[in-house]
């Protein structure tokens, strides 16, 4: 739109009367530069609510297209400035909103103002001093986060709790709904973000370096990244851009970096770029970050479940600090579950009752007075989730949802009176059929477990060997891979101390090939116990290693095979001396004295020989 003169400009203008004052384009009053942005939000919202309240039935139809507003539509006053309430131009046309849209928006969001209008009003001003729309949480959820409203120039902060009804109707998993926003609600990683740690002090000083968060699933990597972003966003020191390496392309990354360069140059504001599952980027894609992390254009926070030594470029790894997050302990999981139960208003059986958000009223008008859960059920979740907070919270949600739905169906044939719901330990176990085992057949855990099995067998600890075998098989490992490793162990570590160990291992491999899982698990267990109890000898393994060292360290051409050890199938070879002087051992009743090694190696014993580097 085109406006004539500064009085019709779309941004606040400086008045001639007071050089430090700015004129509001809506009410045409003068305000100081520091307060104009806050006043604009209140003034705009007042105009929107007044418009929605004055909407009549006649205006509910399709709105007519507004004519173009020019300087002639609202003639200026003799003083050169339009007065408030002067004709149709009392409210500046740029900030007017379609009445039918405003009405629908008001029905949905109450006092929330349109994001489009708020953005238009904030484009020309400084940093906004009033939050005018719902503050979206780290995971993109609006319902469970603290929301800020503006009403008649006042700030009203409300934190809506999650009622059991919300638990039934929510689309998002409970683990995402209850993601903490502060470090005080972040449990289980005190070694990384404790009071006396380096990262905690950097967080307090708003000096966040580039980080690689490495840890198992559900330990809080993404949550920690969002807490860091929330802290910086609250102070206005940085903007947060989350991306996932599973879906983001290199062009998207370059676009974010370009925006970060503009933000840093124009607004002096840093950009925190969070890349989830950063190991999904290949080496060339990871190289995109190198110059921008080096010069500080972006602060990179990457999250990965894989060992960054193998999955992240060495050059990028040298520019970031690696934080190792551990699997959550049972105590930490207990605190997380207690917080979830308290937030949901669920009562723990045998403890002091908590204030519930209200009764459940479903679509069938069935009321539920209270929801209880046994402390033993919470303990079971804490133990069975294997340190995965996501699994624990979602299991709690599943158990409560199942019990509430079951109670609702039972009440259909009754009078529909309120009934108490009790979530027991068996309900939780039904949702968790077996322990949540962390195992990756192609990742580091694969090599960790097979190494633990091999070393437990070498140490003749049959219980530990069975445990690591179970970890691998229950985690989905190929049984033939385990059987092949046992065949190797039978020769390498048992060797000649028990020559029958090798046939036992080969038989176990063949049996696993014939039968398959799960029947072959007991065959592998039998072989593991046999090898653990068998005597150990590495003489053969060490002797052959010495042979290889001897061949590598030999200087000059390798010695030829002695003539008496060569075969002589032709007359020419016999004339050349092949097989001459060879003593056929079965033809002698006593031991035969004969040399079998080349002349340079006569007298060597590879079982006791020590290789030298020279």
Helices and strands as residue ranges (DSSP letters): G 6-8, E 13-14, E 21-23, E 30-32, H 36-53, G 57-60, G 87-90, G 93-95, H 99-109, H 115-122, E 147-151, E 154-158, H 164-169, H 174-177, G 183-185, H 190-193, H 198-204, E 211-215, H 221-235, E 238-244, H 250-262, I 263-267, E 270-276, G 278-280, H 283-286, G 287-289, H 290-295, E 298-304, H 308-311, H 314-318, E 321-325, H 330-344, E 347-348, E 360-361, E 367-368, E 371-373, H 375-384, H 389-411, E 421-423, H 425-431, H 444-458, H 462-474, H 479-489, I 490-494, G 495-498, H 500-515, H 521-533, H 539-553, G 563-565, H 571-575, G 585-587, G 599-601
